[in-house]
């Protein structure tokens, strides 16, 4: 006859001390509650225990939420700093590239302008167009 050996895996549950205290209060109060004679007293005691447990749980949740908010704020600040640093370095690289090749870009611009036929200054053209528009408006 062979017997199978079963192994239980125990998982460590993380609970706050207040929750453990509340649970211990309930465990310790149960024998006393069971010895009570009336059901109404029992119901009242259970309601009180449940209300106390709810208060403890609510306090713990609010405390945890506060801690989580702080962690999220710190993570947000950290991420913003990383992004700003990364953008700063990339902008500096781009500026350096442009400054490094500024002479080449200016030479290329001059070469391109040499291929385009000479045209009158655009400011003069715009001034004539505006003056002719003003003249047409006065004539009306």
Secondary structure, 3 states (H helix, E strand, C coil): CCCCCCCCCCCCCCCCHHHHHHHHHHHHHHHHHHHCCCHHHHHHHHHHHHHHHHHHHHHHHHHHHHHHHHHHHHHHHHHHHHHHHHHHHHHHHHHHHHHHCHHHHHHHHHHHHHHCCCCCCHHHHHHHHHHHHHHHHHHC
